Amino acid sequence: DVLDIDYSKWALRAPQVRRQIVSRGQGGIRANIGQRDLATVEIEIPSKSEQKAIAAALDDASALISSIERLIAKKRYVKQGLMQELLTGRTRLPSFAGDWTTLRVAAVSHLKARIGWQGLTTEEYRASGSHRLVGGTDFTDGRVNWNTTPYVDKWRYDQDPNIQLRLGDVLITKDGTIGKVALVDRLPGPTTLNSGVFVLRPKQGAYDPTFLFCMLRSRAFDEFVAGLSAVSTINHLYQKDLVTLEFQVPPRIEEQAAIAKVILDVDAELTALDRRLLSARNIKQGMMQQLLSGRTRRVSEVGA
């Protein structure tokens, strides 16, 4: 009669209650708690009407999170379909026609990486500075996470102009998890590469780099990388491997750019939804901390 069942499911997740349960747990690899120990756990509760109000508020927060998660899943499905249709030529955008042609990526690209004799080591990484260093671990969802990039001394940046990044560059990891891709769509300052990344940019406007970025995130490139892994146990991507990389592409750069824009627009929507989801989860966590501890009260229910 004193505990609302909907409130109880939230109260048992409250940090102050979880700590009591965990501290009473027994066992080795997988702890467990018995009925007698569980009976000693204490939950502070407001009036039953306030419990109902708190549970309803937290249920609403959970429902919002679930709706955003469903929308993200739907958008990802839509993006997958768009890529399968637009990047294979099965569906053409209005006003474009003509047979697709073969793009031999290495032949028409500036394709460079930091060469071994330059000997850059992690001891040279700096926590601050003016010249950034990008590696594959800084790739997040197809972009460079500038919050994680270290810095290097200016002479290291000046050492090799071939790997000084420009807007529009496409990056591919060649060590560790090979074949991860990022598009340089923002450049906060002078930036160079560590030894684990290739940079690609078109020679003489041979292709649209954003379209190549999309192709490198498609099933076609996944299959290319899988084929390399099937014939070698070394987890490394060599420049000679990329010499064999080719795609079927629209004959006009304008169509390439238009296709890339459609796909990148969906990417932007997904990024916005991911931020919204993170915000909703943080709000819910804050609500739980405040409402289940009594620090914040449901005003209309106090004293009810």
N, C-alpha and C positions, 0 to 999 in steps of 0.2 A: 504493500500500500504506500510505501514511501519512495520507491525508486521506479521511475518511468523506464520501460523496457527500451525505448528508442534512445533515451539519454544514456542508458547503461552501456550501449555499444560504443559510444563516444568516450564516456568516462573511463572505460577500461583501456583506452588508447592514450589517455593523458600521461605526460611524462612522469608526473609525481606518482601515478598509480603503476605505470610500467616499471619504475624503479623498484617499487615494493615487490612486485611479482618476480622480477629477475633476481633480486637479492635472496628470495626464498627458494629459487630453483636449485635442484640437486641433479647430480649426474656428471658425466665426463664430456664426451663429444657433443651429446645432445641432452641438454638439461630438461628436467620436467618438474612439475609442481603438483603436490598432492592436495586433496580436498581440505585436509586439516590446515595446511599452510595457507591455502587460498582463502580460507575463512578468516584469517587474521589481517587480510588486506583491507585498508580503510579508504573509503571514498567520501570526500566532502561534497555534500549536495545542497542545492537551494530548495525552495518549495517545488512541489510537483509541477505546478503551472509554469514556473521558470525553467524547470528541466525540459518540459515540452517545447518551450520557446527556443531554448538553446539547441536542442536536437533538430528542430525544424530549420534553424539558421545554418547549422552545419550540414544538414541534408541538402539544402539549397546550394551551398558551396560545392559539395560533391557532385551534384547534378550538373552544375556549370562546367566543372572540370571534365566530366564524362562527355558532355556535348561538344566541347572543344576537341577532345581526343577523337571523337567520331568524325568531326569535320576534317581534322588533320589526316586521318586514315583515308577519307574520301578524296581529299586533294591529292594525296600521294598516288592513289589509284588512277586519278585523272591524269596526273603528270606521267605516270608510266605508260598509259595509253597514248598520250600525245607523242612521247618519245618514240614509241614503236611505230606510230603512223607517220610522223613528220620526218624522222631521221632515216627512214627507209625509202621514202618517196611514194609509199602506198597512198598517202593523202597529200595533195598539193594545196598550198595557199592560193587564194584567188589572184588572178592576173599573172601567174607564173606558169611557164610551160617549158618544154625542151627536155631531152634525155639527160639523165645524170651522167657525170663523168668520174673517172678514177682520180683520186687525190693521193699521190704518194707523199706522205707527210714529211719525211726527212728530206726529200729532194727539194722541197719548196719552203723549208723552214730554216731559220736560224736556230740551231739545236746545240746547246752548250751546257756544260756542267763544270764545277770546280774540279780541276785535275789534281791527281794525287801528289805531285811534287810540291804543291803549295802548302801542304802540311798544316792546315788549320786544326787546332785542338780545342777541346772544351775549356782548357785553362785560359784561353784567350777571350772567352765570352765575358761580356760586361753587363752589369745590372742596369746601367744607364749610358747615355751617349747620344750621338747624332747619326750613327750609321748602323742600320739594323742588319740582322742575319736571319734568314728564313730557312727552316728545315721542314721535313715531312711531318714532324710532330706538331707543327704549328698549323696544319691544315684542319679546318673544321667546316663540315658541310660544303666543301667546294670553294672555300675562301680562306685567306690567310687570317688567322687570329692574331692580330697585332698586339694583343695583351700578353702573349706568351713569348714573343720573339726577343732574343737577347740582342746585345749590341757588340760591335767589334771596333777596333781602332781604325782610323781613317785609312791608314796605309793598306790594311787588308781589303777595304772596299776598293781602293784605287788599283790594287794589284791586278785585277782582271776585269777590264771593261766588258768582256763578253757576257758576264753574269751579273752585271748591274741591271736591276729590274726596271721595267717601264710599265706604265699603265697598259692593260690589255694582254700582258704576257700570260702564257699558260704554263703551269708547273706540273711536273710528274715526278713522283718519288721513284728512285731507282734502287734503294736499299731498304731492308726491313720489310715492311708491307709495301711491296712494289705495286705501282700503278695507281696510287692515290693521286688525285688531280685537284688543282686549285686554279682559280682565275684571279689575276691581280686586277681587281676593279677599284682598288683604293691604294694609294701609296703615300703614307704619312711622312716619308723622308727617304734619303738615300738608302738603298737596300741591296745586299748581295746574298749569295746562296752558300749554304754549307755543302759538303761533298755528297749529300744523299739525294740531290734534286736536279733534274733537267729543267731548263727553260726553253720554251718554244715560242717563236714569233714568226709571222709570215714574211717571206722575202718578196719585196716589190708588190705587196697587196695580193698575194696568190690566193688567199682565202680569208674569210672572216674569223678572227680568233675566238669570238664567243661561240660561233658554230662549232669550231674544232673542240672547244671545251665541252660542249654538249655531247659531241660524238664520243669523246674520251670518257664520258660518264654513262655511255650507253652499253647495251648488251654486246654490241660488236667489239668494243674494246675489252670488255670482261672476257670474252671468248678468246681474244688475241693473247691476253696475259695468261689465261688458263692454258693455252696451247704451249706457251713458253715454259710454264711450270711443269708441264707434263713430260718434257724432254730434258729437264735439268733439275737437280736437287739444290742448286745454289739459288738462294733468294736474292737475286740481283738482276737488275735490268741494264743491259749494255746498250751503247749507242748503236752498235751493229744490229741489235734486235729491232730497234725502231726503223732501221732502213727498210725492213720488210712490211712496215705498217702502212696500210692504205685503206681508204674509205671511198664509197660512192657518195658523191656530193652534187648539189644543184649546180648547174653551169654558171649561174649568175650570183655574184657576191651579195647582191641585194636580197635574193631569196634566202641565202644562207643567214643573213642578218635578221631577216623577218622571222624565220623559223626559230632562231636562237632567242629572239625577243619573246615569242610566245612561251617558250619553255622557261626562260628566266623570270618572266612575270609570275608564273606559277610558283617558282622558287621563292620569289619575294613574298608571295601570299603565305607560303608555308613558314617562312622565317617570322613573319608577323604573328602567325598563329602560335608558333613555338614560344614567342615572347609572351603572348597572351596566356598561354597555358602555364608557363613558369610563374607569371604574376598571380594567376588564380590559385596555384598551389601554395605560393608564399602567403597569400591572403588567408587561405584556409588554415594553414599552419599557425599563423598569428591569431586567428579566431579561436582555435583550439587552446592555445596557450593562455589567452585572456579569459575566455568564457568558462573553461573547465577548471580554472584556478580561482575564480571569483574576483579577479582583478578588474574585469569589466562585467557589468551586470546588464541584464535585459530590463531596462528601466521600468517599462510598463508592468513587469511581472514582480518587481521587488515588493515584498510585503503581501503578495497575493495569497 
